[in-house]
Amino acid sequence: MGGAAAGESDDATKDSADNASVGALPTATAHPGPCVVDAHHHLWDLSVRDQDWITGPALAPLRRTFTERDLSAEAAAAGVTATILVQTVTVAEETPEMLATARDSDLIAGVVGWTDLTSPETDATLATLLALPGGRHLVGIRHQVQSEPDPAWLLRPDVRRGLIAVADAGLAYDLVILPHQLPAATTAARDLPELTFVLDHAAKPHVSSGELEPWATDLRAFAALPNTVGKLSGLHTEADWHAWTVRDLRPYADTLLDAFGPSRLMFGSDWPVCTLAVSYGRTLTTAEKLTEALSPGERAAVFGGTAMETYRLGERPSAGAAPRTRGDDSHDAPPSSAE
């Protein structure tokens, strides 16, 4: 798959490293902290459900099944110790399947699922999901807002009601949006300070063209709100898949770091989508290169701490906590479908 060429020699200078193609980047060997969290990846089984967004020859390498076993091998080789599994389709059945997969995995620490935010039953649906086998792994909700024709979809009254239900359940809300939808996301986050909004893939800036504005200004306005978090993810596939360099990605990564700060930014591979441009291990290598100026503590936040805090990984419900009812895994039934 595009971009993962051979060649692993270290670059002599920062400039040469930034100009080097993906094939020239060194393999990650020294990880930034004891716990490396990949805060964004996907899994799908085409024998269970089609992924109707995988169309055309360019996306053909993704038209196969990607399992937790595939992921575990990649993560082990890269030194990743925990992950967040993120929804791919707006189908209600996918989230219970992902929760069951997470329950049976030693790697997947959390699930960002999907539910219909426009439904008046969103609160009840979330309570049901949290009580399912593996329900304690539900840490967030996401919808493909990028596909909504209305740029102000997030501001609709029915969507706002759904977002409030997400907050009341103690979950985060992942945003997969395009640059022109950032202003609406900023308004939604400002209007709902009790909800943590997590920006996936930096709102997909136009890395391939090198265009920074108005994306950078709009991103900074979003990140200025204290209930927002960003992911250092998805930049490779917004660049030229076959010829991107670290230098191409650096202005966007620097903007993310400056806007959110390390304590509100988390690494995500976007595997297996990333394989269109780069291997799993190289996503981590690249992120390490892009954050090399940070202190050890700051790097530990980006590569683990921020995800742990944002998604409340490892927490258990306690008396008086936000209503985040979760199932007891000791009584979980077998998963409803095989991975």
N, C-alpha and C positions, 0 to 999 in steps of 0.2 A: 504494500500500500504506500502511496506517495510519500516521499520525504525521508524515509529511514534508510539512508545510504550508509555504506560502510565507512570506517575511518573514525578513530577515536582519540587522536592526538590533542593535547592541550594547546590552546592558542597562546602565542607569545605575548600579546598585548590585549588590553581591553578592546581597542578599536578593531583589531583583527578578529577577536571573538565575536564582536557584535556583527561584523560583516560576514562571518562564516555561515555557511548553510547548515541545516540540521545535521548533516552527516559529519561535520567537523566538531560537533560538541562532544566534550568528554562525558563518559558514563558517570552517573551519580554514584559516588562511593562514600562520601562523608555526609550523613544526613543531618538536618538542622535541629533535631531534638529526639528525645527518647520515643515519642509517639508521633508518627507521621500519618496524618489523616488525609485521605483523598475525599474531599467534600462534595464531589460531583461525578457520578458515573451512572451508566445505564446497563440493564440486562434485558434481553428479550428472547423468546422462544417462538420461532415462526410456526412450529407445529401446534402451538396453543393459540396464537393470535398474529394476524398480519400487522406489519408496521407500514401503514399506507402512506407515510411520508417518505419512505425510501423508494424514490422513483428516478428513472433516468440512468444512463450509463455512469455518470460521475459518482453516484451513490451505490453503484452495484457491489462494491466490496463490503458494504454493510448488510446486504441481503442474505444473511445467514443467522443462525442462532448463536447468541453469546451468553454463556452460562456463568454461574457463580464459580464453577471450577476453573473456567478460562480466566476469570478475573483474579482468582486466588493465586494462580501461577504467575501472572503478570505482577501482582502486588508484592508477592514474596521476593521476586527478583529485583524489584525496585526499592524494597525496604519499607513499603507502606504497611502500616499495622492496623488501620481501621478505615472504613469507608462509609459514604452516604450514598445510598441507592435512590435515584431520582426517576420519577415517572416519565413515560414517553408518549402515551396516548391518552385521550380523554375518554376512557372506558372505565366504568366503575369497577369491573372485575379485576383490573390490573393491580389495584392497591392491596386488596387482601392477599393476592398471590405474592406480591413483593414482601409483605409482612411475614408470610410463612417462610419465604426464602431467607429473610433476615434472621428469623428465629432459629433456623437450622444452620446458620453460618457463624463461624468464628471470626469472620472478617467484617461483615456488614454491621455497623453499629447503629445506623439510623436509616429511616425511609422517608423520603419526601413524596407523598402520594398525590392523588387527584380526587376531587369531588366537585360536584356542580355548585359553584358559589351562588348561582342565581336561584337555586332551589330554596323555598321557605323551610325546608327540612335539613338544612346544612348542619345545624347544631346536633340534631339527632343522628345524622349520618356519621359525623365525626365521633360521637360517643360510641356508636356501634363499631366503628373501625378500631378505636382504642381498646375495646373489649374483646377483639378477635384474637385468635392464636397469633402470637407475635406482635400484638397491638402495642406493647410497650416500646416497640421500635419506631412508631410513628412520631416523627419530629417536625414535620412540615407538610404544607400543601402547595401545589403548583398547578397553574393552568397555562395553556399555550396562548398567552395574551398577544404574542407576536403575530398570531394568525387572525386576530379579531380586526375587522375592517374599521371599527370605530376607535380612533386614537384615544378617546376618553372612556373606553370601556371600564376601566378601573374605578371610574367615578359614578357609575350608574348606581341608583339606590339599591337595587337588588344585589349587586356585587358588593357594595359596602356592607350590607347586612351579612353576607357570607363571610366577608373579611373579619367582621366583628366576632362571628362565631369561631373563626380560626383563632383569634386572639383569646377568646374566652376558654377555648380548649387548651391553652398553654402552648400552642404550636407557632412556628414561624411560617412566613409566607414567601416562597421563592418566586422571583419575577423573571420570566423569560420574555424579554421585550426587545424591540428595535429602537434605535436612537431617537426617532421622532416620538416615541411613546414615553420618553423619560419625563417630560413635564407633568403628564398625568400621574405617573408613578410618584413624583415628588409631592404633588398635591394629596394623593391618597395617603402617603406616609405622614405628611404633616397633619392630616385630619384624623389619623388613627395612631396616636403616639403610643398606645398600649400594645401595638402589634409590631414585631420585628420583620422588616422587609429585607430579603436577601436577594441581591442583584446577581443573576447568573450571567456569565460570559460578558460582563461589562456592558450589557445592552447591545452587544454585537456591533462594535464600531467598524468603520470601513478601513480595515488595516491594509487591504490590498492596494488601495489608492493612496494611502498615507494621509487621508483627510482626518483632521483632529477636531475641527469646529463645524457645527456647534456642539458636537458630542461632548467635548471636554467641559465646556461651560455648564451644560445641562447635567452632566455627571456630578460636577462639584456641587451644584445646587441640591441634588438628591443626597449626596454623601454628607452634606452639612447638617442633616437631620440626625439626631443621636440614635434613633431607632432603625437605622439602616446599616446594612453590612454588604460587603462586596465579595465576589469570588474572582480570584486570579485564575480564570479558566476560559477555554473556548477561543483564545486569540489566534491559535494556529490555523484554525479552519476559517477564520475571517481574513487571513493573509493568502498569498499565493501558495497553494498546497505543495507545490513541487520546488519552489525556489525561495521560500521565506528564510529570513535570517533573524538572529536575536535583535539586531539593530532595528529591523522592521517592527518588532513587538515592543521594544523598550519604551517609546513615547507613551504607549497606552498603559503599560505596566507602571511606569513612573507616575502617570496621572492617577491611576488607581491607588497607588501607595500614598501619594500626596493628599488625595482627597479623603480616603478612609482612614489612613494610618494602619500600621501593622495589626493593631488590636481589633480592627474591624475588617480585616481582609483575610480570606482563606484560600488555600490552594485547592484546585479541582482539576482532574485530568480530562473530564468529558469523554472518557473511554466508553464505548469503542468508536464514537464519532471522531475522536481525535486521530484515529488511525488513517483517516483520509489524508492526513498531512504529516503525522509523526507517530512513532511508537509510544506505547504506554510509558516505558522508562524514560523516554526523552522528554515527555511533558514535565516530569519532575526535574530532570537535569536543566531544562530551560528555565523553569521557575526558580531554581536555585541560582542560576546565572543572573536572572532579572532582579533577584533580591540580595545579591552578594554584598551590597553596601550596608545592609542592616546589621544590627548587633545580634549576637546569639539569641538573646531574649526575644527580640523582635521577629527573628526568623522562626523561633519556636512557636510564636503566635500564629504566623501565617501558615505554617505547616502542621498545625495541630490545635493550639490553644484556642484560637478564634472559633473553629468549628465545634470544639468541645463545649465552649460556653454558649455559643449561639443556639446550638441544637440540644443543649442540656444533656449531652451524652453521659450515660452512666447514672443519671438521676433516677430516683424512685419517687412516686407520689408520696406526699406527707400531709398530715392533717393541717388544714388551713391553707394549703397550696392552691394555685389556680386549678380549676376543674379539669384535670387531665387524666380522666379515668382510663386505666390500662388493664389489660388482661394479665392474669397470673400464668406465666409460662409453665409452671409446674403442672398445670391442668390443661395445657394446650392439646388440641386434637391434631391429627396428622394434617399436613398441608393439603389444600384442595387441589393442587396440581403440581406435577413434577417439574423441576427446573430443567 
